[in-house]
Amino acid sequence: MKIIHNSATARVIVTRAEQDFMKEIKELYYKRNSVFLDHAVAKDTSGDYKAFLMTLLAKKD
């Protein structure tokens, strides 16, 4: 399920990381895909891109 690399999902993570929407985004992602967003990012990305998105996801909800 390579949905992170070339999709709007990464843009949503980046643009909403500084706002209070991350918890809601994670919940909606799980409801839609039955996979936790951080697990999908960890599986579908690598290197600095992965580290960057994982850092944004790890911020306090």
C-alpha angles and dihedrals in degrees: 000000000000098000101134106060102064104014142096089254093083091047090052091051093050098043095044099040093096094045132072094255100088096092091050092046091052091049094047092046091053093048091051099041106022087229128100112249094232090052091051092049092047092050100041102041138052144189123008092344090058092045091050095051093042090053091053092047092049093060115115111279 
